[in-house]
Amino acid sequence: MEKWRWDRFFDAFPFIADGLVVTIQYTILGSIVAYLLGLAFAVIIRARVPIVSLGLRGFVEFVRSTPLLVQIFFLYWVVRPELLSGFSTDTQRLIVGVTALGVHYACYTAEVFRAGIDAVPKSQWEATVALNLPVWRSWTDVIIPQAVPRVLPALGNYTIAMFKEVPLLSAIVILDMVYQVKTVYAADRGGAGPEAWLAVGLTFLALSYPCSVLIRKLEQRVAQ
């Protein structure tokens, strides 16, 4: 068994820092897509348009029931050659990565938004009818502004979960923290030992845990 080497542990951090920028970038972009698409899914499903709502509900259940890694591979190897061939390789990977994360988590945030919408008091819905507001104004001016603050803690939890799943994108050569250690660091040091992987794990912990604590405090404030 090889002796533990602290120099390999500390040498991993410059590589991790390079990948951290990419990891945060994909987390932010994926979260934006997930929130906007999830809200749209929730509104459409709640509208109960027979074919559209049923089809969308089936799509949401399908995405939630299949692994994110499989969805990444499907988008990269099946969809990308057909729809993104005119873009550079880096742009293709960006689009595939953000789309995979965004759509996957949109299918979870849709349920979160639905719960928030259902929590809006019935009197608010009746008020929009009494005021004869158009449907779009009822949603944008009354329902959504009341529903979204209720679900912010849950959305934050999904953002943290997404942050920890960005490493799956290393399978399509996204240069996140895991790819940097697995490939770049390993090539430079003759392999990525347990020291480097511990450094990666501690980096995820150092960023995720404080955010989890803040979200719990936000949940307590929202519940008051």
C-alpha positions in Angstrom: 0.0 0.0 0.0 1.3 3.4 -1.0 2.1 5.9 1.8 -0.3 8.8 2.1 1.2 11.9 0.4 0.0 15.3 1.5 1.8 17.0 -1.3 -0.5 15.2 -3.8 -3.4 16.4 -1.7 -2.4 20.0 -1.9 -1.2 19.9 -5.5 -4.7 18.9 -6.5 -6.3 22.2 -5.5 -5.0 24.4 -8.5 -6.6 21.8 -10.8 -9.8 21.8 -8.7 -10.0 25.6 -8.8 -9.9 25.5 -12.7 -12.8 23.0 -12.7 -14.7 24.8 -10.0 -15.3 27.8 -12.3 -16.9 25.4 -14.8 -18.9 23.6 -12.2 -20.4 26.8 -10.9 -21.1 28.0 -14.4 -23.1 24.9 -15.2 -24.9 25.0 -11.9 -26.1 28.6 -12.4 -27.1 28.1 -16.0 -28.8 24.8 -15.3 -30.7 26.3 -12.4 -32.0 29.1 -14.5 -33.3 26.7 -17.1 -34.7 24.4 -14.4 -36.6 27.2 -12.6 -38.1 28.8 -15.7 -39.0 25.5 -17.3 -40.2 24.0 -14.1 -42.6 26.9 -13.5 -43.8 26.7 -17.1 -44.4 22.9 -16.7 -46.3 23.5 -13.5 -48.6 26.1 -15.0 -49.3 24.0 -18.1 -50.0 20.9 -16.2 -52.3 22.8 -13.8 -54.2 24.3 -16.8 -55.4 20.8 -17.5 -55.5 21.1 -21.3 -56.4 17.5 -22.1 -53.7 16.3 -24.5 -51.0 18.8 -23.6 -51.2 18.5 -19.9 -51.3 14.7 -20.0 -48.4 14.5 -22.5 -46.3 16.8 -20.4 -47.1 14.9 -17.2 -45.9 11.7 -18.9 -42.7 13.4 -20.1 -42.0 14.7 -16.5 -42.5 11.2 -15.1 -40.3 9.7 -17.8 -37.4 12.1 -17.1 -37.7 11.6 -13.3 -37.7 7.8 -13.7 -34.5 7.6 -15.8 -30.9 8.4 -14.8 -29.4 11.8 -15.5 -26.3 10.1 -17.0 -28.4 8.3 -19.5 -30.1 11.5 -20.5 -26.7 13.2 -20.9 -25.5 10.4 -23.2 -28.8 10.5 -25.2 -28.6 14.3 -25.8 -24.9 14.1 -26.7 -24.8 11.1 -29.0 -28.3 11.2 -30.5 -29.7 14.8 -30.4 -26.4 16.7 -30.7 -25.3 15.4 -34.1 -28.8 16.1 -35.6 -29.5 19.6 -34.1 -26.1 21.1 -33.1 -23.8 20.2 -35.9 -23.4 23.8 -36.9 -21.9 24.9 -33.6 -18.4 24.5 -32.3 -17.6 21.5 -30.1 -17.3 23.6 -26.9 -20.7 25.2 -27.6 -22.3 21.9 -28.3 -21.1 20.5 -25.0 -22.3 23.7 -23.2 -25.8 23.4 -24.7 -26.0 19.6 -24.0 -24.8 20.0 -20.5 -27.1 22.9 -19.5 -30.0 21.3 -21.3 -29.5 18.0 -19.6 -29.3 19.5 -16.1 -32.0 22.1 -16.7 -34.6 19.7 -18.1 -33.9 17.0 -15.6 -34.3 19.3 -12.6 -37.2 21.1 -14.2 -39.1 17.9 -13.9 -38.5 18.1 -10.1 -39.0 21.8 -9.6 -42.3 21.6 -11.6 -43.7 19.6 -8.6 -42.3 22.2 -6.2 -43.9 25.0 -8.1 -47.2 23.1 -8.3 -47.2 22.8 -4.5 -46.5 26.5 -4.2 -49.4 27.3 -6.6 -51.8 25.0 -4.7 -50.8 26.8 -1.5 -52.1 30.1 -2.7 -55.4 30.8 -0.9 -58.6 30.1 -2.8 -59.7 33.7 -2.1 -56.9 35.0 -4.3 -58.1 33.0 -7.2 -61.6 34.2 -6.6 -60.3 37.8 -6.4 -58.8 37.6 -9.9 -62.1 36.4 -11.3 -64.0 39.2 -9.4 -61.6 41.8 -10.8 -62.0 40.3 -14.3 -58.3 40.0 -14.8 -57.0 38.3 -18.0 -55.6 34.9 -17.3 -52.0 36.0 -17.9 -52.3 38.9 -15.5 -53.8 36.6 -12.9 -50.7 34.4 -13.0 -48.1 37.1 -13.3 -49.6 39.7 -10.9 -51.3 37.6 -8.3 -50.6 33.8 -8.2 -46.9 33.5 -9.1 -45.7 36.3 -6.8 -47.4 34.5 -3.9 -46.4 31.0 -4.9 -42.6 31.5 -5.6 -41.5 32.8 -2.2 -43.1 29.8 -0.5 -40.9 27.4 -2.5 -37.5 29.1 -2.5 -36.0 26.8 0.1 -37.0 23.7 -1.9 -35.5 25.3 -5.1 -32.3 26.0 -3.2 -32.1 22.3 -2.2 -32.3 21.3 -5.9 -29.6 23.8 -6.8 -27.3 22.2 -4.3 -28.2 18.7 -5.7 -27.5 19.9 -9.2 -24.1 21.3 -8.1 -23.2 17.9 -6.8 -24.3 16.2 -10.1 -22.4 18.4 -12.5 -19.5 15.9 -12.3 -21.6 13.6 -14.4 -20.9 15.9 -17.3 -17.3 14.9 -17.2 -18.5 11.9 -19.2 -18.8 14.2 -22.2 -15.6 16.1 -21.6 -17.0 19.0 -19.6 -13.9 20.3 -17.7 -15.4 20.4 -14.2 -13.6 19.5 -11.0 -13.9 15.8 -11.5 -12.6 15.9 -15.1 -9.7 18.1 -14.1 -8.6 15.6 -11.4 -9.4 12.5 -13.3 -7.7 13.6 -16.5 -5.5 16.7 -16.3 -4.2 16.2 -12.8 -3.8 12.4 -13.4 -1.8 13.0 -16.6 0.4 15.5 -14.8 1.0 13.4 -11.7 0.9 9.9 -13.2 -2.5 9.1 -11.8 -5.1 10.5 -9.4 -4.7 8.9 -6.1 -7.0 9.0 -3.0 -5.4 12.3 -1.9 -6.7 14.1 -4.9 -10.2 12.6 -4.6 -10.3 13.6 -1.0 -9.5 17.2 -2.0 -12.4 17.1 -4.5 -14.8 15.7 -1.9 -13.8 18.3 0.7 -14.3 21.1 -1.9 -17.8 19.9 -2.6 -18.5 19.7 1.1 -17.0 23.2 1.8 -19.3 24.7 -0.7 -22.5 22.6 -0.2 -22.8 22.5 3.5 -22.9 26.3 4.2 -25.5 26.6 1.5 -27.6 23.8 3.1 -27.4 25.6 6.5 -28.6 28.9 4.9 -31.4 27.1 3.1 -32.6 25.6 6.4 -32.6 29.0 8.0 -34.6 30.3 5.0 -37.1 27.4 5.4 -37.6 28.5 9.1 -38.2 32.1 8.1 -40.7 31.1 5.3 -42.5 28.8 7.8 -43.1 31.6 10.3 
